[in-house]
Each structure stands twice: as C-alpha cells, then as structure tokens.
Amino acid sequence: MKSKRIGILFIFKSRWLGGLYYLINVIKACNYLPSDEQPEIVVFYNQRTQKYLKEIDYSKVKFVEVDLDFDYKRYFKSFFLRRNFYFTNDFTHHNLDVLFPFNDFIGKTCSENIDLVSWIPDFQHKFYPQYFNKLNLFLRELKFKSIVKNSNGLILSSQSAVDHFKQFYPMKAAFAPKIVRFTSIFDVEALPSKEYVTQKYNTTREYFIVSNQFYVHKNHLIVLKALKELKNRGIFANILMTGRPNKSDDVSLINEIEDYIKANDLSDQVQLVGLLPREDQLALMKYAICVIQPSKFEGWSTVIEDAKTLKRRVIASNLDVHIEQLGDQGYFFDPENAVELASSMDILINGPERFVNWGELPERTERFARSFLQGLYSKI
C-alpha cells in the first residue's frame, strides 16, 4: 500500500479519554507495519490534549499545536453559513492526503485536496435518548448528519455499528462505511508489579474489576446487585471499580452507588479507587480474577481490548458488539439480570483458567493498522 501523509485531529469537544486512547492506538499500530508502508502522521493538538502526546510512540510523527477547540458560536456559524469556521490555513501547509477523525467540527475544510474521514464509535443516542439532554441530542444528531454529508469516508468499529448506521441514516446509501476493529497496544511486561499495586491500592484479596467512567449506561449498579446475590449464596467476592465522574451531574450516580453499598453492607467488598494512571489501571486489570464489562450500550469496547491484550477473561453484557468482540471466549449475561452475572462470577472464582490467548499482539496489531489505512484510503 502506498504510503500517505495523514493528519490526526487529536482533539474532541469533550474530555473523552476513550477517543484519545483510540487515536493513540491508531498511531502506535503503524509501528507494526513494514517501514516502507508506514505513513507520515501529523498530529494536531491543543493545550487540553498536549499532556497525552508523551504516550504516542511513533518515529514518523510530527506534532503541531493549533488554536482549535469546540465552541457553540463557531459551531452554529459553520452550520448556518455552510462553511467551516474552525479550520485555518494551518491544515493546508502540511501536504496532507487525509484528515482524521473529522467528527466535531461541522462543515467542509478550506482545502478540497484533503480527504475528510470521520469515525463514529456508536449510536447510543438512538437507543438510550434518556441519557442525553435535549440540546445534546440535537447537537449529536446534527453532528452525525454533518459527518454523512461532508466526509469523504467513514470508519466504524464493528459490524453492529454498521447495521445501526444503515438503520438510522439511510439517506446516503452510497456512503459505505469501513469496519476497523481496533486493538489496545501497550507493553504488558512493563506494567507495575502485583506487589506494587497490591500495596498502593490495598488489594490484598482477589477481586473482579470494572474499569468504566461513571455514566448511567455503564451499568455499575448491576455489578453491585450481583455481588449481593453472591453474598446471599454465602460467596464473598470483591469488586474494584476504577474511574470517576466526568460531569457534575454524574455525582448523583456516585451517591446512588455509595448508598447501595452502605444499605447492603458491601463496604468491605467494594473499592472505588478513582481515576488512575493508565499503567496502574492496566496492572490492576492484569491481576484481577477477570474483567467485567456490564455496559448497556457500547461501541468497540476499549476495556475489552485492554483485557484481550492482557489475556484476561471477560464477563460482558450480551450486546451484539460484545459478542462480536469476544466470540466464544466470553462469558455473557443480560445487563438487567444480576443473577446471570453472579452465576458467571461464581464460575470464574474457582473455575476455568483465567488467562485466554486472544492471539499474539504483533499479528493482531498489524491487522488493525492495515484495516485502518485501508479505511482511510478507500473513497466512497
């Protein structure tokens, strides 16, 4: 495949860590290609995302700071005047072939020579509109329609997402999204030791781990209900939850979780450890009994990909995308059924081998890199 020059927009309108780590993995995956196939990459970042640049390890990369951030004034100005008021000539001076992901900045860029490729991780707002306020619903729908109208290409993370796209956005049948199933890339051997994280986080007993931000759809409460079910059976399991609320209105969810823990006398079995350094989070996942992904809705789950790179077992809600991601190696449960989850946890406490060979990381990552580049270079 001919090498091209790719611009990466290392910027999202929200503080969305999942999106930033997706882009970090995209860039790092290119290391696994032969040298003559590795693209040149220009990473455009702003002050908010600068601190994450140190995690991008790739030799053919250039970093360019831009004064670019989301604001409603420019957003609606771009929409009503049908012109992009975010982008300046900064983006035309780097001989780019492709700009990715063109998601949050509505309207065409100032250059017709740059292909705009977008990425939609999921269509959650179509299935759970109650998790969005009216303004966010309106803006999300506006953004997706802009993506379909103004992009030269679209990358989706699963066949499930493709099916949803065709269901909800049939207005452009010729718009053929490309599936790119990403892989989490990190050095497992370089993670902190079990002794280090055991002492730092006081994890002296074996535990299950949930590593999601505290949004309602992430479904933390079902895990606590499963813990209570196990306790009723005389089985005292332990849960460790990482992450913290992203917005002030998520505080009510944390309060609900803490109230449930207290009301059901689970305090000795649950640890809420907050937002951790990435390497600590991964180490805690590595030494867990297994990873639980209880979400009611997901794109291609970063948590599951982290677990696969760590060769850990996963218990996941029975979403189509989770089944697509885990195949016959996963344990699945109805996200509304705590008894089903408890039964899977019971099996894994003293049951089968906790390590799973999901395939060697170099081969998985090279496939990911090739599919990503094919998705970028293939025009609609």
HELIX and SHEET records of a PDB file:
HELIX    1   1 LEU A   17  ALA A   29  1                                  13    
HELIX    2   2 CYS A   30  TYR A   32  5                                   3    
HELIX    3   3 SER A   35  GLU A   37  5                                   3    
HELIX    4   4 GLN A   50  GLU A   55  5                                   6    
HELIX    5   5 TYR A   72  LEU A   81  1                                  10    
HELIX    6   6 ASN A   89  PHE A   91  5                                   3    
HELIX    7   7 GLN A  124  PHE A  127  1                                   4    
HELIX    8   8 PRO A  129  TYR A  131  5                                   3    
HELIX    9   9 LYS A  134  ASN A  150  1                                  17    
HELIX   10  10 GLN A  159  PHE A  168  1                                  10    
HELIX   11  11 PRO A  170  LYS A  172  5                                   3    
HELIX   12  12 VAL A  188  ALA A  190  5                                   3    
HELIX   13  13 LYS A  194  TYR A  201  1                                   8    
HELIX   14  14 VAL A  216  LYS A  218  5                                   3    
HELIX   15  15 HIS A  220  ASN A  232  1                                  13    
HELIX   16  16 SER A  248  ASP A  250  5                                   3    
HELIX   17  17 VAL A  251  ALA A  263  1                                  13    
HELIX   18  18 SER A  267  GLN A  269  5                                   3    
HELIX   19  19 ARG A  278  LYS A  286  1                                   9    
HELIX   20  20 THR A  302  THR A  309  1                                   8    
HELIX   21  21 ASP A  320  LEU A  326  1                                   7    
HELIX   22  22 GLY A  327  GLN A  329  5                                   3    
HELIX   23  23 ALA A  338  ASN A  350  1                                  13    
HELIX   24  24 LEU A  361  TYR A  377  1                                  17    
SHEET    1   A 7 VAL A  61  GLU A  65  0                                        
SHEET    2   A 7 GLU A  40  TYR A  45  1                                        
SHEET    3   A 7 ARG A   5  LEU A   9  1                                        
SHEET    4   A 7 VAL A  98  PHE A 100  1                                        
SHEET    5   A 7 ASP A 115  ILE A 120  1                                        
SHEET    6   A 7 GLY A 153  LEU A 156  1                                        
SHEET    7   A 7 LYS A 178  ILE A 179  1                                        
SHEET    1   B 3 PHE A 208  SER A 211  0                                        
SHEET    2   B 3 ILE A 239  THR A 242  1                                        
SHEET    3   B 3 VAL A 270  GLY A 274  1                                        
SHEET    1   C 3 VAL A 291  GLN A 293  0                                        
SHEET    2   C 3 VAL A 314  SER A 317  1                                        
SHEET    3   C 3 TYR A 331  PHE A 333  1                                        
END                                                                             
